[in-house]
Structures are given as structure tokens and as C-alpha cells.
Amino acid sequence: MIGVDEALQQVLLHTTVLGDEQVSLADCVGRHLAHDVLSDMDSPPHDKSMVDGYAVQATDLREDRAELKILEEVTAGAVPTHEVLPGSTTRIMTGAPIPPGADAVVMIERGVMDPARPNHVQLQDHVVRGQHIMPQATVMRTGETVLTAGTRIRPSEVGLLAEVGAADVPVTRVPQVAILSTGNELVPPDVKPGPGMIRNSNGPMLHALATQAAAVPLPLGVAADTPDALEHAVQQGLAADILLLSGGVSAGVLDLVPATLTKLGVQQVFHKVQLKPVKPLW
């Protein structure tokens, strides 16, 4: 008899990874990446402003104040057309590219417009080079691995996949899990059990667990405890990637599952685990 951890190791040892397929970004949540995903661009793709404000040369504010000429306004999605020279500034919005010549950004709250000089702004701030600027490729670089094979895709990964242009996502194929309950005593959940009968609760539970694990459950219902009925149902289940059986693996007169599986060419790896109440786990 083996322990639970060893049983799990044996299961994984005898499990192969399914092939992969491409799915759309909208359909990949809950799936597992089949291959590493690389960034196809720098992020950010340029030095960008982290705030709404004024792109300046830090040396213009040596005394923590300056009056500068406004060259232009650059919003996110636009491109600067002027170089920031000493004595000048570009009004810039969050996310917009830093214009050439600028090496810092002063927050918009630190500026005061002069009505008498509409193209000028008075700035007051202690400025250091790089202030409020996110340099190009701070988040990731072109060719960098951003997600590794085997990663389960959550909504946050979907956002990252979209950012690197992975509109078609390579994922491991979803396994089909056949679920077969066995036992003459079982009735469906919507049927009130008669004398000696019980409702089939394991089947729906295994169905739910397969769904939760992002697999495709294939319910095969209940097989009667007869060799012919069981063999027919098991043959159907073995056509799936995984077959889960409930019942019929203990030492009773009608525990026919191990013999049926052996007859159909299934290799036994273990039979009995140090676990209650399911010690006779095949």
C-alpha cells in the first residue's frame, strides 16, 4: 500500500502532455500555454511621461523656478514635433512620448500660466533628471519571455498577451474526461431512492471537478455490475483522454472494474492507497 503523495507521483509519471492548438485571445482564459510567449516590442515603446505636466531640461530649473516658452502640446497617441531647448518646454499629457531634448517632467500643478504671455508658463519645482519619466523598455524588452509554457491563463495574463500582440494563443489541448459510475444500487439525483438504493453523487461531483480543472467532461452515466455492461461502458470511456470510474474496485463479489480494465489492456500502476475512506483506489 502506498501513500497519497507517492500515488500522485505515479499518476503524473504515467501521464503525457496533450498536443497544442491555437485559440483566440477571447477564448484562452483557463487554458494553459503550450509555448513560451515573447514580447514583440519594448514596453513602453518610448520614454513616456508619467504625469500631466511640462517636459523640460532639468538645468532650466536650477533655482527651482523658471519661466519657459511653450513649444507645443503633446497628448497620448501624438508625437512631439519640436525639440526642447534651453528656455523652452512642451506641455505633455500622461503616457505621451518625451520630446527630444527634455530630461524631466514638471507636474502640471507646479505651473502657472501668465495671461500677459499666453505662450509661456511659470514653473516652480525642485527638478532632477529623469523625474516623472518612464524610460523605454522599463516593463519589458523586445524578445523577452513574458509568459512561460504551462502558465494557466487568467484575466491578467490575457491583458499581457494582448499587449505583446498574441491575438492567437498557443495552448495545450483541453483533455476529454469520461466519467463512469458503477453500481446496481445507483439512481439519478432526481429520483428518490427505493429500498437498498442510493443517489449517484460521485458522478456529478467528478463532472464538476473536471469542469473546474478546465477539462471537457463526458458523462457516461451508470454501468450495471455485470461484466458485459461494464466492459461496454469502459470501452467507451477509454476512447477519451482520461477515464474516471467510481466504484467497483474493492474486494466485493461485484467489484469487477480491475478485471475489466485488465481484460481491455489497461496496465495497473497501483491498487490501494493509505487514505480513508477510499483505500481501494485503483
N, C-alpha and C positions, 0 to 999 in steps of 0.2 A: 504494500500500500504506500502511495506517495503523498507528499504534502501538496497544498494548493499552489504554492509558488513553482514547484517542480512541474506540476501538471500544466500550468500556464506556459512555462518554458517549452515543454514538449509540444504543446499546441502550436506555438509560434515557430518552433523548429520545423514542423511539418506543414507550414503554411507558405504558399508562394504569393508574390505580389502580382496582382492582375495587370493587364495591359493598360495603356493610357488612351485618352481621347481628348479632343478639343471641344470645349463648351464656351458659350458666350459669357461675357462678364456678368450679365444679369442672372445666369443660371449656375454660377460656381459656388455660391455660399454653401458651406457644409461639406464641400468636396476637399480632396487632398491633392496638393500639387504633385505632378508626376516628374517635373524637372525644375531645376533652379530657374529663377526669373531674374534677369539683369536689367538694370536701368538703361534706357536708350538715350538718356540726356542728363545733363547736370541739373541739379535742383538746389537752389534756384538757378535758372539758366543765365543769370546775370547778377551782378551786385545790385541789391534792391534795398529800397527804403523800408524800414520797419515801422515808420510813423508818418503821419501827415506833417509836412514841415517845409524846410528850406535846405536844399543841398548847397553846401558852402565849402570853401577852403578853410580849414581849421585855423590857419595862421591869420586870417582876417579878423578873428575874434581873440587876439592875444590879450586884450584888456577886458575880455568877457562882454564886449559890446561892439557893434558896428552898424553902420548904415550902408546897405548894399543895393545895387541896381538889380531888379528882377528881369531876367532874360526871357523867361517863358514859364508856362505851367505844364507839367507832365503828369498825366494820370496813369493808373494801371492799364496796361494794354497799349499805351503810346510809347514812342521812342524819342529821347531827347534829340534836339537838332542843334543845340548850342553847347560850346564848351564853357565850363565855369572858370572864369579868370579872376585874378585878384580884384576885389571890389564889386563882384557880381554874385548873383545867386539864382537858382532855379527853384520855383515853387513846385513841390513834389508831393504826390499822394502815396499812401501806403501800398507797397508792392511794386511801385514803378521803378524802372531802371535808374541807377545813379548816373548822372551825366558825366562825361569825361571832364577831368579837372577837379571835380569835387571829391572830398575825402571824409566828409562828415555831414550829418543832418541835424538841424536845429528844429525842435518841435514847434509846431505852428503856434502853440500857446505862448511861446517866447518871442513872438514877433509882433510889432505894432506898425500898421500902415500909416504913412504920412499923407493926409488928404491933399496937402500942397504939392506933394511929389508922388503921384499915383503909381509910378513905376519903381518906387523904392520902398524898402522895409527896414525898420529899425529892429535889430536883433539884440537880445541880452541873454547870454548864457555862457557857462563855462564849457568850452568845447575841446574835445580831444579827437584825434584822428580815428576814424572807424566808428564814431558814435552813431548809433541808430542805423547802422548798415549791416545787412546780412550778406557776406561775401558769396560769390558764385560757388556752387557745388558744396555749400556747407552741409546740406542734408544728405546728398548722395552725388556720386560722380558717374559719368558715362561708363558703362561696362561693369559697374559694381553690382555684386549679388545683393539683391534686396529681400528675396524670399527663397528659402531652400526647399528642395524636394521633400515631400512628406508633410509640409505645413498644412494644417487644416485651415481653410479659408473662412474667416469671419468678416463682418462688415468692414472692419478696419483694414483688413488685407485687400478687400475689394477697392477701397479708396486708393491704396498704394498701387495696385495693379493698374488702375485707371491712369494714375499719374505717370507710369512708365510705359503707357501705350499698349498694355497687354489686353487688347479687346477680345482676343481668343485665348482662352486659358488652358494650358495642358494639365489635365487632371487624371488621376487613377480611375479606371472604370469602376462604377458602383457595383458591388457584389450583389448577386441574387441569392437570397436566403430562403430556402424551403423550410417550412415549419410543419412538422407532423406530430400529432399527439396520438398515443396508442392506449387502448383500454376499452373493454366491453362495458365498463361502468360509466363512461363519459357521455354527458348530454350537453348541447349548446347552452350558452349563458342565458338565452331567452326561454329556456324550458325548465319548468320546475321538476327537480329530480324525484323519481319514484323510489320505491324501496331498493336499497342497495346501490343506488346511482349517485353520482356527484356531477357538478358542473365542470366543464373544461375551462379551467382558469389559466393553466400554463400556456396554452396556445395563444390567447390574446396577449399575455404578458410578453412572450417571446416576440410576437408581432410588434409590440410597442418598443421593445428593446432594439430590434432590428431597425425600425424607423428612426429611433433616437440616434443610432450609430450611422445614419445616412446610408443605409442599405435598402434594397428593394425586397420587402417581404413577400413570399409566395406561400400563402396558407394552403395546406393540403388537407385540412380537416382532421378527422379522427379515423384511424385504422383499427379495425377489429382485431382481437387477439387470436387470429388464425394465420397459419403460415402463408396461405395464398394471398389473403387480403393484405397482410403486412408486406410481403415481397413485392406485390404490385405497387403499393404506395411508396415503398422505399426506392424502387427503381425510378419512379417519377421524381423523387426528391434528389437523387444522385445526379440528375441532369443539371441541377443548379450549382452555383459555385460553392455553396455551403448547405448542408442539411442538418437541421436541429431536430432531434427526436426527444419527446417527453414520454417517459415511462418504458417499461418492458426490459430493463437492463439489470434487474436484481436477480434473485435466485429462485423465484417462484415458478410454478408449473407453466404459467403463461408468459413468462419473461423471455420472449422469442427474438428480441431485437439483435443481440450479439450474434446468434447463429444465422439470422437472416442476412446481416451485414457481411459476415464471413463468406456465406454462400455467394454473395454478389461481388466478392473480390475486394472488400474493404479491409485494410490492414488494421488490426488492433494495436494501439500505442500504449494505452493503459486502461485498467478496469478496476476501480476503487480508489477513492481519494479520502484523505483524512479530513472530512468535512461532514457536519451534521446539518440537515437530515438527508444529504444526498451522497452518502458514502459510495453507493454503487454507480459511480459516474463512469461511463464508457467513452 
